[in-house]
Amino acid sequence: MSKGEETRAAILDKALAMASKVGLGGLTIGNLAREMGMSKSGLFGHFESKENLELQLLDRAVEKFVQKVIAPALQEPRGIPRIRMLFESWLGWETLSSLPGGCPFVSMANELDDRPGPARDRLAGYQKDWIEALGQSGRIAVEEGHFRSGIDLDLFAYEFYSIMLAYHHFSRLMRDSEAGHYARQSFERLLATSTPH
């Protein structure tokens, strides 16, 4: 990695930490430059526009998500063990010290859902890919005999995702100390309804 690439990665990591708290709207070239100890023009030279910064920030967030959530799960055996690791790693993603505001995808989704443009399109595309991956994890569980045949995999992915959205809301906004407990109970219920009877 060149020095310029290292600097860009460091900027994006700082931007991701900030955006997890203040969203893309609260992230400016000026306040990011201040946090990085750089001039605005020096930082701007790495991205050329706020839009490019937002798009590269989304790409960086996905890289981190793959490292922290998907890669550990792929080390587990196919089927339910892998799905369990996806769940636990996803819970851990919410509490990373490098993401002081929790999952950046949730905060950006709330911000971008009614704001047309490239950032919204890219985020929606990434989220569709993730939901498809959750469905695929269920499909593999069916192949392994862990899930019953005929399960609605779209509904499985929807409910899996819903548990994590509820966890984010209850743990961060509501400061509910039972959020993790409820999330795990909900997840176990989802697994129980998915396995052969």
N, C-alpha and C positions, 0 to 999 in steps of 0.2 A: 504494500500500500504506500503510495507516494505521500509526501508531507501535505500536499493539498487535499488529498483524499482523507487523510487522518484528521485534518482540521475540519473538513466538511462533516465527517462522522461525529466529531465532538460537538459541533454546532447543532447537528440534528438531534443528538442525545439530549443536549440541554433544552432544545426547543420542545422535544417530546415531553420532558419532565414539566416544563412550563405549561404546555398545552393541556396536559392532563388536569391541570388546576384551573386555567383561565380560558381554555378553548382556543380555537384558531383565531377568533375575533380579537381576543385579548393578547394574542401573540403578535408583536410588531417587530420590525427590523431594529428599531431604536432600543426597545427594552431587551431584546435578545443580544444586541451588540454590547449593551451595558453589562449584562450577565456574563458575557464571554470576555469582557475586557478588550473589545475590538472597536474600531471605528465603524460607523454605519456604512460608509462606502466600502470598507474592507469586507464586511460581512455580506453586503449586497452583491459584491463581486462574485461570491460563491454561488448565488442563486439567480440573480438578475431580475427577479420580480417576487412579490409576495406570493403570487400564485404558484410559481415554481418551488418556493420554500414549502408551501402547504403540500404539494404533490410529493416532494421528496420526503417530507416528514411522514406522510402516510406510508410510503414505501419502507421507511426506516422502522416504523411501528410494526409493520408486518414482519420484517426481518427479525425483530426482537420477539414477537409473538411466536414465530416458528421456533426460535432457539429455546424459549422458556416453556412453551406449552406443547407444541407438536412434536419436537424432537425427542423429549423424554418419553412421550407416549409410544413413539415408534420403536423404542427399545423393549417394550413390553410384548408379551405374547398376544397374538391376534385374538380379537373377540372382547369379552368383558374385561380382562385385565388391562387391555389398551384403553378401553372406554373409561375405566376407573382412573387411569393415570391422566387421561385428557381432563377429566373433571377436577382432580386434585391439582393438577398443574394450572388449570384455568383459575381455580380459587386463589392459588399462589400468585398468579399474574396480577390480581387485584391489589395485592398488598406489597408489591415490590417497592423497595425504597427509592428506586429510580423513577417510579411513577407516583409521586406524592398525592396526586389527585385521583388515583385508581385507574381503571381501564380507559385509555384515551379514545378507544373506538366508541364507547358509550357516550362520553361527553361530546365527541365530534358528531355522532349520529344525531343527538338532540339539537345540535347547532346547525347542522347541514341539511336536515331532512326536508326543509322547505326553501333551501337556498340553491337554486339550479347552478350548475357549473361543473368544471372539471374535477374539483375536489370532491363534491358530492358523488359524481359518477364513479370516481375511483374508489371511494369508500364503500359505496353500494356494491360495486363489483367484488371487492375483497370480502365483504360480508356474505354475499351470495356464495362465493367460493368456500367460505368457512362452513356455512350451513350445509352445503353439498358434502363437505368432508365429514360433518357429523352424521349425515345420512349414510355415507359410505362406511363409516365405522359400524353403524347398525347393520348394514348389508353384510359386512365381514362377519359380524357376530351371528347372523343367520347361517352363513356358510359353515361356520364352526360348530353349529348346533347349540349355541348359547342363547340365541333368541329364537322365538317361534317363527315358523314360516308364515307368510301372510301378514306380518306386522306392517303397519303403515309407517314406512321409514321417513316420509316427509313430516308426519306428526311427531315421530320420535325426535327428529332434529329440532322441530319447533319447540317441543316441551323441554328438551335439554337446554336450548338457548334461553328459553323463558326462565328457567331456574336461575341461570347466571344473571339475567337482567334483574330479577327480583333480589338476588343476593347483593348486587351492586346498590340498588335503591335502599334496601333495608340496612346494609352495613354502613354506607357512606352518608346518605341523606338523613336517615332515621337514627343512625348511631345505635342500632339495635344489637346488643351483645349476643343475641341468640341467632343472628343471621346465618352464621356458618352452620350451626346445628340444624336450622330449618332447611338450608340448602341441601345438606347431606341426607336428611330425612326424605326430602322431595326426590332427590336423585335415587335413593334406594327404592322408593315407591315406583319410580319410572322403570328401573331395572326389573322390579318384580312383575310389573304389568307386561314387560317385553319378553320374559323368559317362558319356556314351555310350561304348561300347567299339568 
